[in-house]
Amino acid sequence: MNGPVPHLAAQTIRNAMTIDVEDYFQVSAFAPQIARDSWPLRECRVEANVDRILAILDEGNAKGTFFTLGWIAERYPALVRRIVAAGHELASHGYGHLRATDQTRAEFMDDIVRSKAILEDIGGQRVLGYRAPSFSIGPVNLWALTSLHDAGYQYSSSIYPIAHDHYGMPDAPRFPFYPHGTDGLLEIPITTVRLFERNLPAGGGGYFRLLPYALSRTLMRRVNHDDGQPTIFYFHPWELDPGQPRPEGIGLKSRFRHYVNLGRMEQRIRALTRDFAWDRMDRIFLGRP
């Protein structure tokens, strides 16, 4: 892996706000308890939650990238168009939230081509970015990065350089890099901070809900000022929805990870828009106007 992106001056840094557009019943941790064929029968709350996010970002003068499932786009095309109309980047999260590690190379190619075509048809703009469900690109399937390039994507944000029980590639570069040279795909990892000879998560998700906001803010500022790099932050629409249905049979660990501090999340996202400058992935890393 080679070709790191150069450091940026701290005073010029815009951070990348990213949203993984999926509903509460589609998270990988719930897959053993929630059958895929039950998805169309469940209460969908993604549209209202994404509209809340759009309002928060508008109020905070922030732009972002919405990694959207093709399954969601097909059912809520007007929502996809509202994302685009508000000036945000539309990117792919795959079609049906299947982990890349659970697909063959042919199945993965079909998934990423299908989702890209659906999003481009509905959104009316090129889709350049992809994020694998559950950050499921790592040492065992790095071929997926070549497949993404072959399918017409220009960047991926699918590798999380941490040690985790469900995903992660702790030996991967912490900052954007070109796995196969500068003519290939750009990989943009979720933000981490290097402490005690380990990479610690500092870019959103359940860690952001669990840790005090002041600590998360300090870690992100450290990345901006000490490393001279943008923060890549991510969250999900269901994380702003404490009133979501609670399926039965979910294990204790998964319940804690999913539901901890949901009621505080909206306030924290609003604080982020005040404390940092945010923009789209394509503008920050691809230099698009």
Summary of the structure (lengths in Angstrom):
residues: 289
radius of gyration: 17.5
end to end distance: 27.9
largest distance: 49.7
contacts: 939
relative contact order: 0.20
helix: 44%
strand: 13%
